[in-house]
Amino acid sequence: MAKKYTILVIDGKGSSIRELVVANRWIWATAAALIVITALAGMGIYRYHNLYRQLADTEAMQRALDKNSQIITDQKKQLKKFASDLNKLKAKLIALNDFEHKIRIMANLETKTESNALFGIGGSMPADLDPNAALSKDHKRLIREMHARVRQVEQASAIQRKSFQSLLKSLENKRNLLAATPSLRPTEGWISSRFGYRISPFTGRKEFHRGLDIASHMKTPVIAPADGIVTYAGKKWLMGNMVVIEHGYGMKTRYGHLYKILKKKGERVKRGEVIALMGNTGRSTGPHLHYEVWLNGVPVNPERYILN
């Protein structure tokens, strides 16, 4: 016979006592059901907690990814700007090197072979970096190239610095020579005829043009391109009104077709001082200055000396 249990139910209001008879199997069944329900509830709470935690981790990871993505984008933009700045720095170094080369020619100093020597003797000049590569998938290669280029620029800067130090020392020894070198453009205007062979506008034949023709408006000021002494100031047949300045060290300059001469023979002039006004005298096709540079009695190309 199955075992049974009697449960007495007492109402707190004073009502009669009620009896509830429960078989043993129902008690065990109820207990088992409570255990199952409790276990399922616990598992549900555990899984919910795990899902909530995973969701929070996922959101945190997404925020981190977004932040890293922005950082990478900013870094690529910085790389692009750095690549562009390196290209500009390389261009400035080359320009400085070329300027130094011109100074050395003017001062009759020993010249360097070529600009490529800045970036490695015997090597070719490095090509410009591609800044747009910094925003592409190939930015790692760009970073490697930039590291190499930084080393090249540092080396080139050191070479250029030593070269300028050497140049400065040489220039200190040739200060008087530089003061006598016609390095300024003698007047404003456009070049209408250069030094060298040309077809004569008067004879139509090939002739050697010993100077530089600079055309502009009548009475445009003409300046002395270097310190010197006026050794001639007057009319000179085909050259019309002409001025000749001796600068020393075998340097001499001549100015033809002038409208008016403002200096006299024997006067000392300074670089940049106005010596005459542009004109159309002598054999001329219009207002212009015929400008010559002579070195040791031989006419040379004036553009070789002009810096400005």
Summary of the structure (lengths in Angstrom):
residues: 308
radius of gyration: 46.6
end to end distance: 126.1
largest distance: 155.2
contacts: 859
relative contact order: 0.09
helix: 45%
strand: 25%
